[in-house]
Amino acid sequence: WQDVVIEDLKYKYGGEQKSVKEIRKSAFDRAEEKWWDCREEIRALEDEQEEAGIGEVVSIADRGSDAAAGGAGRRR
């Protein structure tokens, strides 16, 4: 995010000089804003899935040994 702030200063503001502390604060503010934006989008998607009746998605890797036991039972 600091690189983004520095690039903005170069191109948008004609190379305006800021201290390292100001650049870090601006970068943190941008990162935090992006995080909140993404968080809201994710919550909206989760709400849509819940309304559609889609529960928690579990991958085979997360299931661990349960997946192996289920496969062995089918060979009978």
Secondary structure in CASP SS format (residue, H / E / C, confidence):
PFRMAT SS
TARGET T0000
AUTHOR 0000-0000-0000
METHOD secondary structure of the structure
MODEL  1
W C 1.00
Q H 1.00
D H 1.00
V H 1.00
V H 1.00
I H 1.00
E H 1.00
D H 1.00
L H 1.00
K H 1.00
Y H 1.00
K C 1.00
Y C 1.00
G C 1.00
G C 1.00
E C 1.00
Q C 1.00
K C 1.00
S C 1.00
V H 1.00
K H 1.00
E H 1.00
I H 1.00
R H 1.00
K H 1.00
S H 1.00
A H 1.00
F H 1.00
D H 1.00
R H 1.00
A H 1.00
E H 1.00
E H 1.00
K H 1.00
W H 1.00
W H 1.00
D H 1.00
C H 1.00
R H 1.00
E H 1.00
E H 1.00
I H 1.00
R H 1.00
A H 1.00
L H 1.00
E H 1.00
D H 1.00
E H 1.00
Q H 1.00
E H 1.00
E H 1.00
A C 1.00
G C 1.00
I C 1.00
G C 1.00
E C 1.00
V C 1.00
V C 1.00
S C 1.00
I H 1.00
A H 1.00
D H 1.00
R H 1.00
G C 1.00
S H 1.00
D H 1.00
A H 1.00
A H 1.00
A H 1.00
G H 1.00
G H 1.00
A H 1.00
G H 1.00
R C 1.00
R C 1.00
R C 1.00
END
